[in-house]
Amino acid sequence: MKAEVLIVGAGPTGLALALALHKQKIPFRIIEKNSGPGTASRAMIVHGRILEHYRQMGFAEMIIEQGNKVEDVQIFMDGNLKAKMHIGDIGENLSRFPYILSLPQDIHEEILVRVLKERGVEVEWNTQLMSFKESDHHVQVVIEKEGITEENNFVFLCGCDGAHSSVRKNLGFQFEGGTYAQIFYVADVKSSIPSPGISGNMFREGFCLTIPLPNGNVRLIGIFPEEVVKDGIPSELAPVIPFIEKNVGIKIEQVNWYSPYKVHHRISDHFRKGRIFLAGDAGHIHSPAGGQGMNTGIGDAVNLGWKLAAVMLEKADEKILDTYETERMAFAKMLISTTDRAFNSVVGKGVETRLFKNAVIPYALPRLIAFPRLRKKLYKKVSQTDIKYRDSILSEGQIGQIHGGDRLPWVTTENSDNHEPLKSMDWQFHIYGQDLPELRAIAESSAIPLYVFKWKKEMDAVGIKENSIMLIRPDGHIALAITNRELVKAQKYLDEFKIYSINS
Ligand SMILES: Cc1cc2nc3c(=O)[nH]c(=O)nc-3n(C[C@H](O)[C@H](O)[C@H](O)COP(=O)(O)OP(=O)(O)OC[C@H]3O[C@@H](n4cnc5c(N)ncnc54)[C@H](O)[C@@H]3O)c2cc1C
């Protein structure tokens, strides 16, 4: 079958898009200019919302098995323990994955490549996109593999080609934003003293975060002390080691990998032009606060994947493709501003930073986290389970606190949980209460399955009212939220967007 989509880049975003398109049986190719998966451990955190998507695609357990659940976070000031916060199941009752998972990006990518391979898809390594041109019916591309040039046509081109995206540059999009003044280092080291779990270490000369790695080594992410970088960025970790050993409580025996870097916050002015899309770092880059960068790229991929599939299979109106940019750009902008604030609170120099570092982080935060409501709020924000697309043209209706555009709240049901049917990655109606033959008839006209869940009191706690009716999108967001007196809206929605089951 001829590939209709070309994915450029096999980082986490491109690999997730490949898995999403494969799930929808869309023929595609994925090319990567490097010779194999990434070898640097870069992004260390996988959040709950991404594990929910991985469950939909059938490999969440493989990722979880290789990672470590973050149980505790400790705060040290000048080498002294100031606070220990138990994170564990911080999002209990909010998701099947109520925790933060730590997994190095290289292992993560390697698993995604393996899953694709098991499903019959090979990443084309050593293969680079050289140029492209869009016409009315396709995108003409020039690809080069080991000196051999290929010209080909695709229906859609997806630039998942990272922060230096040539796809973005060729489209002429601006990548506005800025660069933080601080210079960072990231390193994987072997320590003769075990690292005390995840810890944030603040000291007079700088800041260093430690994360234990599954192989017993320690990941360090820090800001260089000013005196170390005053004459230039060191080519080795050596000049920083005395500061680390004095304040972080480890003894470095061996440096396995070290990289200095600057942190940028930028966003492309568009994520789409005609048949060409940008996803992941190609479209937006953030400060590392909250470990959101990679997770957001994977979220982009899932959002784009089902929309491309639905349009290509003629199971939805083409206008749904416009919602990829509006939904994901709104989220990326919000993320850039919140991670920017969080980042500046820790690395800035003003009174606010001193207050944050000396009072909020060591004293107030551990106490606040002990409150169940605040724990829940924090989990929802950080895990990306709170993502809402309420302003999207695809989002309609409201029942109680639940609006069209929200992620389907997670609840346990008699046999499993209400996210179990989302594994189909297809449209579905949910009723939380009494079955309705009239709705069944509407659903059947578009071959959309209808799931009836017996309502129980616990559902109220996550905002699901008795007899709520929801039309759920393939990515698990609510398209339409209505009562049993508003069934006409369900038919109207399906007609407006020409929705038909993707899998039928
Ligand atoms: C030092 C460091 C530490 C980080 N730490 C964190 C963290 O703690 N948490 C977090 O969430 N994020 C972190 N990040 C960011 C995270 O790594 C990125 O957000 C993530 O890799 C983005 O994935 P992506 O697939 O969009 O892009 P990338 O991972 O950059 O993948 C893009 C791929 O496209 C390929 N490519 C580019 N051009 C072409 C072409 N023309 N043809 C073919 N292939 C091409 C590239 O070779 C690359 O493999 C960190 C980044 C760095 C550099």
The ligand as an SDF file (V2000), in Angstrom:
LIG
                    3D

 53 58  0  0  0  0  0  0  0  0999 V2000
   19.7670   18.3570   27.3990 C   0  0  0  0  0  0  0  0  0  0  0  0
   18.2720   18.2290   27.3070 C   0  0  0  0  0  0  0  0  0  0  0  0
   17.5250   17.8810   28.4260 C   0  0  0  0  0  0  0  0  0  0  0  0
   16.1360   17.7930   28.3470 C   0  0  0  0  0  0  0  0  0  0  0  0
   15.4190   17.4360   29.4520 N   0  0  0  0  0  0  0  0  0  0  0  0
   14.0740   17.3350   29.3710 C   0  0  0  0  0  0  0  0  0  0  0  0
   13.2790   16.9470   30.4900 C   0  0  0  0  0  0  0  0  0  0  0  0
   13.7960   16.7050   31.5790 O   0  0  0  0  0  0  0  0  0  0  0  0
   11.9230   16.8390   30.3230 N   0  0  0  0  0  0  0  0  0  0  0  0
   11.2920   17.0720   29.1020 C   0  0  0  0  0  0  0  0  0  0  0  0
   10.0680   16.9150   28.9770 O   0  0  0  0  0  0  0  0  0  0  0  0
   12.0320   17.4380   28.0480 N   0  0  0  0  0  0  0  0  0  0  0  0
   13.3820   17.5730   28.1440 C   0  0  0  0  0  0  0  0  0  0  0  0
   14.0930   17.9230   27.0660 N   0  0  0  0  0  0  0  0  0  0  0  0
   13.3590   18.1740   25.8400 C   0  0  0  0  0  0  0  0  0  0  0  0
   13.0040   16.8700   25.1380 C   0  0  0  0  0  0  0  0  0  0  0  0
   14.1660   16.1110   24.9460 O   0  0  0  0  0  0  0  0  0  0  0  0
   12.3150   17.2450   23.8350 C   0  0  0  0  0  0  0  0  0  0  0  0
   11.1390   17.9800   24.1510 O   0  0  0  0  0  0  0  0  0  0  0  0
   11.9220   16.0220   23.0040 C   0  0  0  0  0  0  0  0  0  0  0  0
   13.0510   15.3130   22.5730 O   0  0  0  0  0  0  0  0  0  0  0  0
   11.1360   16.5020   21.7800 C   0  0  0  0  0  0  0  0  0  0  0  0
   10.8670   15.4270   20.9550 O   0  0  0  0  0  0  0  0  0  0  0  0
   10.6610   15.6440   19.4010 P   0  0  0  0  0  0  0  0  0  0  0  0
   10.4250   14.2770   18.8690 O   0  0  0  0  0  0  0  0  0  0  0  0
    9.6590   16.6980   19.1640 O   0  0  0  0  0  0  0  0  0  0  0  0
   12.0470   16.2290   18.8630 O   0  0  0  0  0  0  0  0  0  0  0  0
   13.4920   15.5490   18.8740 P   0  0  0  0  0  0  0  0  0  0  0  0
   13.6440   14.6230   20.0270 O   0  0  0  0  0  0  0  0  0  0  0  0
   14.4630   16.6510   18.7190 O   0  0  0  0  0  0  0  0  0  0  0  0
   13.4800   14.6460   17.5590 O   0  0  0  0  0  0  0  0  0  0  0  0
   13.5460   15.2140   16.2670 C   0  0  0  0  0  0  0  0  0  0  0  0
   14.1910   14.2060   15.3390 C   0  0  0  0  0  0  0  0  0  0  0  0
   14.0960   14.6770   13.9940 O   0  0  0  0  0  0  0  0  0  0  0  0
   15.2930   14.3140   13.3170 C   0  0  0  0  0  0  0  0  0  0  0  0
   15.4260   15.1880   12.1410 N   0  0  0  0  0  0  0  0  0  0  0  0
   15.6340   16.5270   12.1200 C   0  0  0  0  0  0  0  0  0  0  0  0
   15.6580   16.9820   10.8540 N   0  0  0  0  0  0  0  0  0  0  0  0
   15.4480   15.9210   10.0400 C   0  0  0  0  0  0  0  0  0  0  0  0
   15.3630   15.7570    8.6250 C   0  0  0  0  0  0  0  0  0  0  0  0
   15.4730   16.7920    7.7820 N   0  0  0  0  0  0  0  0  0  0  0  0
   15.1670   14.5170    8.1270 N   0  0  0  0  0  0  0  0  0  0  0  0
   15.0500   13.4480    8.9590 C   0  0  0  0  0  0  0  0  0  0  0  0
   15.1280   13.5400   10.3110 N   0  0  0  0  0  0  0  0  0  0  0  0
   15.3120   14.7580   10.8490 C   0  0  0  0  0  0  0  0  0  0  0  0
   16.3700   14.5330   14.3610 C   0  0  0  0  0  0  0  0  0  0  0  0
   17.5420   13.8180   14.0430 O   0  0  0  0  0  0  0  0  0  0  0  0
   15.6820   14.0350   15.6280 C   0  0  0  0  0  0  0  0  0  0  0  0
   15.9380   12.6730   15.8770 O   0  0  0  0  0  0  0  0  0  0  0  0
   15.4750   18.0490   27.1190 C   0  0  0  0  0  0  0  0  0  0  0  0
   16.2260   18.3860   26.0040 C   0  0  0  0  0  0  0  0  0  0  0  0
   17.6060   18.4910   26.0830 C   0  0  0  0  0  0  0  0  0  0  0  0
   18.3900   18.8830   24.8680 C   0  0  0  0  0  0  0  0  0  0  0  0
  1  2  1  0
  2  3  1  0
  2 52  2  0
  3  4  2  0
  4  5  1  0
  4 50  1  0
  5  6  2  0
  6  7  1  0
  6 13  1  0
  7  8  2  0
  7  9  1  0
  9 10  1  0
 10 11  2  0
 10 12  1  0
 12 13  2  0
 13 14  1  0
 14 15  1  0
 14 50  1  0
 15 16  1  0
 16 17  1  0
 16 18  1  0
 18 19  1  0
 18 20  1  0
 20 21  1  0
 20 22  1  0
 22 23  1  0
 23 24  1  0
 24 25  2  0
 24 26  1  0
 24 27  1  0
 27 28  1  0
 28 29  2  0
 28 30  1  0
 28 31  1  0
 31 32  1  0
 32 33  1  0
 33 34  1  0
 33 48  1  0
 34 35  1  0
 35 36  1  0
 35 46  1  0
 36 37  1  0
 36 45  1  0
 37 38  2  0
 38 39  1  0
 39 40  1  0
 39 45  2  0
 40 41  1  0
 40 42  2  0
 42 43  1  0
 43 44  2  0
 44 45  1  0
 46 47  1  0
 46 48  1  0
 48 49  1  0
 50 51  2  0
 51 52  1  0
 52 53  1  0
M  END
$$$$
